[in-house]
């Protein structure tokens, strides 16, 4: 019997790294019925495993791979940007498993054994890679067990893939921080601005998912209202002049998006 025809029943997975991703991954795999060792701390080696997943910072993957050398026939990492060659010190076959998801705090990371840990992964995409067909199949199987949709990514495409993920997630946070600073010009405290703006962000994301970027775009630029955009620019000058360059670039790119709808 196999889980999703990729992971043998009874397979044991070791997780190295007790940070947000490692803790969340170990808890979710347990909830999904997979035997898990870990998450192990720095320098610890899970034993008796069919695969070991390294959930450590990118700069530490190679040294962590050397630490677990020979401990399992399969070794993987959860990095979106690091090539599989970083796992060479571990020996054996290598795989990559990068959840296209954000793990920002303790609530998302969960704790080993907590029910609901799978919810942090369910529905997300997952970049999978493997140095062999069996390694790729194992990575894809782990993704499916966690409720994710795996897609193959090779080393040549990693930088572009990871940049897209950063723009979609990390830069969104940066933009919201900028919005809070600009909102100060209207007398709003950061917490109040966040509370008021987040529902707008959620609806925008829903519209984007349903309609695509061109049709989801609303606001003065989409309407061609140059006077309002000019007034907004002046408000940025007065409230957060350090953000003016960013505002101008965003206006330019949004104008291009609006033109693409015609």
Secondary structure, DSSP 8 states (H G I E B T S, - for coil): -EETTTEETT-EEEEE--SHHHHHHHHHHHHTT-EEEEEE-TT----S-SEEEE-S-GGGHHHHHHHTTTS-SEEEE--SSS-GGGGGGG-SEEEEEEEES---SHHHH--TT-TTGGGGTTT-EEEEEESSHHHHHHHHHHHHHTT-EEEE--GGGHHHHHHHHHHHTHHHHHHHHHHHHHHGGGT--HHHHHHHHHHHHHHHHHHHHHH-HHHH--SHHHHT-HHHHHHHHHHHHHH-GGGHHHHHHHHHHHHHHHHHT-
